[in-house]
């Protein structure tokens, strides 16, 4: 079915409630720049395409972030072991 829910221009909206995010039952149409129903239709419908960023830069950033997380975890364990 060619609806806003499956369209490439249809973006899901989320609302922050406390510390969580909840998906709303309305969509934002990037083509028309307005709110729409998920069952809405128009003549500009285009199949949703999945985009992946598999660049070396992204993986380098991910590795650096993992190293930082490991270093923080080790520092936390050292501080906890000293306090015992």
N, C-alpha and C positions, 0 to 999 in steps of 0.2 A: 504494500500500500504506500503510495507517495504522500506521506504526511510530514508535518514539521518535525516529528519525532525522529524520522529517518533521514531528514535533509541535512546537507552539509552546513547550511547556514543556520540551522536550528541549534541553539545553545541551551543547555540545561541551566537552571538557576538554583542556587542554594541559599539557605538562610541560616545564619548562626544563631543557635539557641544555647546559651551557656557556653560550654566548651565544645559542643558538637555542631556539626553542620547537617542540615536536613534538606533533602531534595524537594523543591517545590513542584507543584503540578502544572506550572506554566513554563513556557519556553521564551527565549529571546531570539527574534529573527534578525540576524546580522545583515541580511539583504535589505529588509524593509526598515530596520532600526526601530523595532517596536515589539511589545510583548504579544505573544500569541498562544493559542491553545495547542497542545501536542497533536491534536487531530486536525489542525488547520491545514489548508492546501493552497498552493499558488502555482502560477505558470513558470516560476523560476526554480522549481524543485531540481536538486542535483544530488546524486547519490553521495552519501557520507564516505569520505576517504580517511583511512587511518594514516597518521603521520608518525614516523619513528625517527628519533635523533640518535643514530648509532655512530656519531663522529668520535674520533680519538680524543678530542677536547673534552667531551662529556664524560668519557670513561676516566680520563685523567683527573677530572674534578671529583668524580665519585670515589676514586682510589684515595685522593687527598682527604676527602671527608671521612672515609672509613679509618684512615690513619689517625685523624684528629679524635674520632670517637674512641678508638682503642687507647690513645694516650690519655684521654680524660678518664676512661674506665680504670686504667692502671694507676693514675694519680689518686683517684677516689679510693681504690683498694689500699694503697699505701697509707693514706690518711686514716682510714678506718682501722688498719692493723696497728698503727701507732697509738691510737686511743684505747686500745684494749689492755 
